[in-house]
Amino acid sequence: MLTTYGVHHLSSMVGHAQKNIDFYAGVLKYRLVKQTLNLDDKNMYHLYYSNHDASSGLITTFPMNNTREGSIGAGQVAVAGYAIRPETLNYLENILESSI
């Protein structure tokens, strides 16, 4: 059996760019590591987030302003789980509750 020891990055298409930054950098306290233009579409940004010292896997997003909400299709990932260390649970609960 193949064992996975970590994830390099998770990517997702998201809505409004500023709302994306506000959530990941503002609410979750991730660091915006890098912002580039998408290599496949020069009109779209590619945002990279990680923890404070960039030792975690990256979360990368492709903000798409002014688009309709997506729908789940056949063979498409509908839900993704993201594991956290048990000792960080209280910290994450506190920052999520304080953002409401």
CNS distance restraints for C-alpha pairs under 8 A (distance, minus, plus):
assign (resid   6 and name CA) (resid  57 and name CA) 7.37 0.50 0.50
assign (resid   7 and name CA) (resid  57 and name CA) 5.62 0.50 0.50
assign (resid   8 and name CA) (resid  57 and name CA) 4.83 0.50 0.50
assign (resid   8 and name CA) (resid  58 and name CA) 6.17 0.50 0.50
assign (resid   9 and name CA) (resid  57 and name CA) 5.22 0.50 0.50
assign (resid   9 and name CA) (resid  58 and name CA) 4.35 0.50 0.50
assign (resid   9 and name CA) (resid  59 and name CA) 5.42 0.50 0.50
assign (resid   9 and name CA) (resid  60 and name CA) 6.75 0.50 0.50
assign (resid  10 and name CA) (resid  57 and name CA) 7.85 0.50 0.50
assign (resid  10 and name CA) (resid  58 and name CA) 6.46 0.50 0.50
assign (resid  10 and name CA) (resid  59 and name CA) 4.94 0.50 0.50
assign (resid  10 and name CA) (resid  60 and name CA) 5.98 0.50 0.50
assign (resid  11 and name CA) (resid  59 and name CA) 6.02 0.50 0.50
assign (resid  11 and name CA) (resid  60 and name CA) 4.61 0.50 0.50
assign (resid  11 and name CA) (resid  61 and name CA) 5.47 0.50 0.50
assign (resid  11 and name CA) (resid  62 and name CA) 7.70 0.50 0.50
assign (resid  12 and name CA) (resid  60 and name CA) 6.59 0.50 0.50
assign (resid  12 and name CA) (resid  61 and name CA) 4.97 0.50 0.50
assign (resid  12 and name CA) (resid  62 and name CA) 6.30 0.50 0.50
assign (resid  13 and name CA) (resid  61 and name CA) 5.77 0.50 0.50
assign (resid  13 and name CA) (resid  62 and name CA) 4.79 0.50 0.50
assign (resid  13 and name CA) (resid  63 and name CA) 6.07 0.50 0.50
assign (resid  13 and name CA) (resid  64 and name CA) 6.97 0.50 0.50
assign (resid  14 and name CA) (resid  20 and name CA) 7.21 0.50 0.50
assign (resid  14 and name CA) (resid  61 and name CA) 6.40 0.50 0.50
assign (resid  14 and name CA) (resid  62 and name CA) 5.91 0.50 0.50
assign (resid  14 and name CA) (resid  63 and name CA) 4.80 0.50 0.50
assign (resid  14 and name CA) (resid  64 and name CA) 6.02 0.50 0.50
assign (resid  15 and name CA) (resid  19 and name CA) 7.62 0.50 0.50
assign (resid  15 and name CA) (resid  20 and name CA) 7.15 0.50 0.50
assign (resid  15 and name CA) (resid  63 and name CA) 5.30 0.50 0.50
assign (resid  15 and name CA) (resid  64 and name CA) 5.07 0.50 0.50
assign (resid  15 and name CA) (resid  65 and name CA) 5.60 0.50 0.50
assign (resid  15 and name CA) (resid  66 and name CA) 7.74 0.50 0.50
assign (resid  15 and name CA) (resid  67 and name CA) 7.46 0.50 0.50
assign (resid  16 and name CA) (resid  20 and name CA) 6.28 0.50 0.50
assign (resid  16 and name CA) (resid  63 and name CA) 5.76 0.50 0.50
assign (resid  16 and name CA) (resid  64 and name CA) 6.05 0.50 0.50
assign (resid  16 and name CA) (resid  65 and name CA) 4.74 0.50 0.50
assign (resid  16 and name CA) (resid  66 and name CA) 7.53 0.50 0.50
assign (resid  17 and name CA) (resid  21 and name CA) 6.32 0.50 0.50
assign (resid  17 and name CA) (resid  63 and name CA) 4.93 0.50 0.50
assign (resid  17 and name CA) (resid  64 and name CA) 7.08 0.50 0.50
assign (resid  17 and name CA) (resid  65 and name CA) 6.85 0.50 0.50
assign (resid  18 and name CA) (resid  22 and name CA) 5.99 0.50 0.50
assign (resid  19 and name CA) (resid  23 and name CA) 6.14 0.50 0.50
assign (resid  20 and name CA) (resid  24 and name CA) 6.25 0.50 0.50
assign (resid  20 and name CA) (resid  63 and name CA) 7.36 0.50 0.50
assign (resid  21 and name CA) (resid  25 and name CA) 5.45 0.50 0.50
assign (resid  21 and name CA) (resid  26 and name CA) 6.94 0.50 0.50
assign (resid  21 and name CA) (resid  32 and name CA) 7.71 0.50 0.50
assign (resid  22 and name CA) (resid  26 and name CA) 4.67 0.50 0.50
assign (resid  22 and name CA) (resid  27 and name CA) 6.61 0.50 0.50
assign (resid  23 and name CA) (resid  27 and name CA) 4.86 0.50 0.50
assign (resid  23 and name CA) (resid  28 and name CA) 6.33 0.50 0.50
assign (resid  24 and name CA) (resid  28 and name CA) 5.02 0.50 0.50
assign (resid  24 and name CA) (resid  29 and name CA) 6.25 0.50 0.50
assign (resid  24 and name CA) (resid  30 and name CA) 5.53 0.50 0.50
assign (resid  24 and name CA) (resid  31 and name CA) 7.78 0.50 0.50
assign (resid  24 and name CA) (resid  49 and name CA) 7.36 0.50 0.50
assign (resid  25 and name CA) (resid  29 and name CA) 4.67 0.50 0.50
assign (resid  25 and name CA) (resid  30 and name CA) 4.68 0.50 0.50
assign (resid  25 and name CA) (resid  31 and name CA) 5.68 0.50 0.50
assign (resid  25 and name CA) (resid  32 and name CA) 6.40 0.50 0.50
assign (resid  25 and name CA) (resid  49 and name CA) 7.86 0.50 0.50
assign (resid  26 and name CA) (resid  30 and name CA) 7.55 0.50 0.50
assign (resid  27 and name CA) (resid  95 and name CA) 6.53 0.50 0.50
assign (resid  27 and name CA) (resid  96 and name CA) 6.69 0.50 0.50
assign (resid  27 and name CA) (resid  99 and name CA) 6.18 0.50 0.50
assign (resid  28 and name CA) (resid  92 and name CA) 7.49 0.50 0.50
assign (resid  28 and name CA) (resid  95 and name CA) 6.83 0.50 0.50
assign (resid  28 and name CA) (resid  96 and name CA) 7.33 0.50 0.50
assign (resid  29 and name CA) (resid  51 and name CA) 7.72 0.50 0.50
assign (resid  30 and name CA) (resid  49 and name CA) 6.01 0.50 0.50
assign (resid  30 and name CA) (resid  50 and name CA) 5.49 0.50 0.50
assign (resid  30 and name CA) (resid  51 and name CA) 5.03 0.50 0.50
assign (resid  30 and name CA) (resid  52 and name CA) 6.54 0.50 0.50
assign (resid  31 and name CA) (resid  49 and name CA) 5.48 0.50 0.50
assign (resid  31 and name CA) (resid  50 and name CA) 5.45 0.50 0.50
assign (resid  31 and name CA) (resid  51 and name CA) 5.75 0.50 0.50
assign (resid  31 and name CA) (resid  52 and name CA) 5.72 0.50 0.50
assign (resid  31 and name CA) (resid  54 and name CA) 7.96 0.50 0.50
assign (resid  32 and name CA) (resid  47 and name CA) 7.18 0.50 0.50
assign (resid  32 and name CA) (resid  48 and name CA) 5.91 0.50 0.50
assign (resid  32 and name CA) (resid  49 and name CA) 4.63 0.50 0.50
assign (resid  32 and name CA) (resid  50 and name CA) 6.82 0.50 0.50
assign (resid  33 and name CA) (resid  47 and name CA) 7.83 0.50 0.50
assign (resid  33 and name CA) (resid  48 and name CA) 5.42 0.50 0.50
assign (resid  33 and name CA) (resid  49 and name CA) 5.28 0.50 0.50
assign (resid  33 and name CA) (resid  50 and name CA) 6.45 0.50 0.50
assign (resid  33 and name CA) (resid  54 and name CA) 7.64 0.50 0.50
assign (resid  34 and name CA) (resid  47 and name CA) 6.07 0.50 0.50
assign (resid  34 and name CA) (resid  48 and name CA) 5.13 0.50 0.50
assign (resid  34 and name CA) (resid  49 and name CA) 7.25 0.50 0.50
assign (resid  35 and name CA) (resid  45 and name CA) 6.82 0.50 0.50
assign (resid  35 and name CA) (resid  46 and name CA) 5.77 0.50 0.50
assign (resid  35 and name CA) (resid  47 and name CA) 4.70 0.50 0.50
assign (resid  35 and name CA) (resid  48 and name CA) 6.31 0.50 0.50
assign (resid  36 and name CA) (resid  45 and name CA) 5.76 0.50 0.50
assign (resid  36 and name CA) (resid  46 and name CA) 5.23 0.50 0.50
assign (resid  36 and name CA) (resid  47 and name CA) 6.65 0.50 0.50
assign (resid  37 and name CA) (resid  41 and name CA) 7.43 0.50 0.50
assign (resid  37 and name CA) (resid  42 and name CA) 5.58 0.50 0.50
assign (resid  37 and name CA) (resid  43 and name CA) 7.12 0.50 0.50
assign (resid  37 and name CA) (resid  44 and name CA) 5.90 0.50 0.50
assign (resid  37 and name CA) (resid  45 and name CA) 4.48 0.50 0.50
assign (resid  37 and name CA) (resid  46 and name CA) 5.65 0.50 0.50
assign (resid  38 and name CA) (resid  42 and name CA) 5.60 0.50 0.50
assign (resid  38 and name CA) (resid  43 and name CA) 7.44 0.50 0.50
assign (resid  38 and name CA) (resid  44 and name CA) 5.50 0.50 0.50
assign (resid  38 and name CA) (resid  45 and name CA) 5.35 0.50 0.50
assign (resid  38 and name CA) (resid  46 and name CA) 5.28 0.50 0.50
assign (resid  38 and name CA) (resid  62 and name CA) 7.80 0.50 0.50
assign (resid  44 and name CA) (resid  62 and name CA) 6.89 0.50 0.50
assign (resid  44 and name CA) (resid  63 and name CA) 7.00 0.50 0.50
assign (resid  44 and name CA) (resid  64 and name CA) 7.10 0.50 0.50
assign (resid  45 and name CA) (resid  62 and name CA) 5.95 0.50 0.50
assign (resid  45 and name CA) (resid  63 and name CA) 6.43 0.50 0.50
assign (resid  46 and name CA) (resid  60 and name CA) 6.81 0.50 0.50
assign (resid  46 and name CA) (resid  61 and name CA) 5.80 0.50 0.50
assign (resid  46 and name CA) (resid  62 and name CA) 4.93 0.50 0.50
assign (resid  46 and name CA) (resid  63 and name CA) 7.22 0.50 0.50
assign (resid  47 and name CA) (resid  60 and name CA) 5.50 0.50 0.50
assign (resid  47 and name CA) (resid  61 and name CA) 5.20 0.50 0.50
assign (resid  47 and name CA) (resid  62 and name CA) 6.47 0.50 0.50
assign (resid  47 and name CA) (resid  63 and name CA) 7.90 0.50 0.50
assign (resid  48 and name CA) (resid  58 and name CA) 6.43 0.50 0.50
assign (resid  48 and name CA) (resid  59 and name CA) 5.86 0.50 0.50
assign (resid  48 and name CA) (resid  60 and name CA) 4.48 0.50 0.50
assign (resid  48 and name CA) (resid  61 and name CA) 6.64 0.50 0.50
assign (resid  49 and name CA) (resid  58 and name CA) 5.63 0.50 0.50
assign (resid  49 and name CA) (resid  59 and name CA) 5.12 0.50 0.50
assign (resid  49 and name CA) (resid  60 and name CA) 6.22 0.50 0.50
assign (resid  50 and name CA) (resid  54 and name CA) 5.10 0.50 0.50
assign (resid  50 and name CA) (resid  55 and name CA) 7.38 0.50 0.50
assign (resid  50 and name CA) (resid  56 and name CA) 6.04 0.50 0.50
assign (resid  50 and name CA) (resid  57 and name CA) 6.59 0.50 0.50
assign (resid  50 and name CA) (resid  58 and name CA) 5.09 0.50 0.50
assign (resid  50 and name CA) (resid  59 and name CA) 6.42 0.50 0.50
assign (resid  51 and name CA) (resid  55 and name CA) 6.60 0.50 0.50
assign (resid  51 and name CA) (resid  56 and name CA) 6.00 0.50 0.50
assign (resid  54 and name CA) (resid  58 and name CA) 7.80 0.50 0.50
assign (resid  72 and name CA) (resid  76 and name CA) 6.32 0.50 0.50
assign (resid  72 and name CA) (resid  77 and name CA) 7.65 0.50 0.50
assign (resid  72 and name CA) (resid  78 and name CA) 6.28 0.50 0.50
assign (resid  84 and name CA) (resid  88 and name CA) 6.83 0.50 0.50
assign (resid  84 and name CA) (resid  89 and name CA) 7.34 0.50 0.50
assign (resid  85 and name CA) (resid  89 and name CA) 7.12 0.50 0.50
assign (resid  88 and name CA) (resid  92 and name CA) 6.25 0.50 0.50
assign (resid  89 and name CA) (resid  93 and name CA) 6.10 0.50 0.50
assign (resid  90 and name CA) (resid  94 and name CA) 6.13 0.50 0.50
assign (resid  91 and name CA) (resid  95 and name CA) 6.39 0.50 0.50
assign (resid  92 and name CA) (resid  96 and name CA) 6.08 0.50 0.50
assign (resid  93 and name CA) (resid  97 and name CA) 6.03 0.50 0.50
assign (resid  94 and name CA) (resid  98 and name CA) 6.05 0.50 0.50
assign (resid  95 and name CA) (resid  99 and name CA) 6.27 0.50 0.50
assign (resid  96 and name CA) (resid 100 and name CA) 6.92 0.50 0.50
